[in-house]
Amino acid sequence: MNQAHLRKLQSLLLKIPKGKVTTYKVIAHAMGTKGYRYIGQLLNKNPEPDRYPCFKVVNSDGRLGGFAMGSKDKIRRLKKDGIVISDGKIVNFEKILYICK
């Protein structure tokens, strides 16, 4: 795992406002790569999900995607952040999508 990539990823995660989500694709674009799966792998190794909110990263179609601590925990964390979920998808996804820069 590239430490520079990890630090950049952590920095981007900290910028996601409360009540917002972003996508693997948006994060990858902000990091200058097309490696969406690589971003997922980095997120899966996040040792501090409470500090670096990787649970706020979802699929480009609003589906939840994975989470190292399981989907139930991802849903719990998203709901605690004010995100509404229905049938495994983010409600009003387009309105709460945060574009990282």
N, C-alpha and C positions, 0 to 999 in steps of 0.2 A: 504494500500500500504506500503510495506516495504521500509523504507528510505535508508537502506544500498543498496538494489537492485537498487533503483532509482539513487543513487550516482554512482554506478558502471556502470549503463546504460549510464548516462550522460558522464562519463569518456570515454566509448567506442565510443559514438557518436562523441566526439571531435577529435578522432583519425582518422576518415574517411577522407582521402585526397580529395581535390577538384577534381572533375571529376570522382569520384568513388562512388559506392554504396555497400551496404552489405545487408544481408538478416536477416529476423527474426530468422531463424535457426542458422545462424552464430553467431548472438548476443547471443542467448540462450546458445549455446555451450560455448561461451567465459565466460558466467556467471555461467556455471556449472549446467544448467537445460535443460530439454527437453520441457519446457513449452513455446512453440512458441507463443501460444495465450496469455499467461501471458505477454510476451514481448510486444505484440501488445497492450494489455490493458495499460501497463505502458507508451508506446509511445503515446497512445491516450490522456493521461493525462499530456503530456509535456507542462508546462506552458510557455516555452520559445523556440519555434521552430526556432527562428532566432539565438539564442545562441547555442542550442543543436539540430543539424540538423537531426531530426527524419524523415524528408522527404526523406533522403538517404537510408532508410531501405525499401526493397522491398521483394516480394515473391521469393522463391527459383527457380522458373522457369522464372524469369525476369519480370513477371507481376508487376504492380505498387503496388498493395495492397491498404490499406486504408490510410486516413489522416484526422485528426480531422477537418481541415479547408477545406476539400473537394478535390476531385481529380483534378480539374482545377488548384487549388493553388499548389498542389503537382507537377503537370506537369510544371507549371511556374517556381517553385523553382528549379526543376531538370534541366530544360533547361538553366536557369541562371547559374547553376553550370557546364554547358558544357555537360550534359547528353543528348543523342539523344534518342527520343521516337518515336515508330511507332506502331500504332494499339494497344496502351495500354501496350506495352512491351518496355523494355530497349534494344536498338540496341547494338550489340557487348557486351552483358551482361557478358559473361565469361571473356572477356578482361578487363572489368572495375570493376569486383567483388573484393572487399576488404575483406580479411579475418582478422577479429579482433582477437587480442590475449591479 
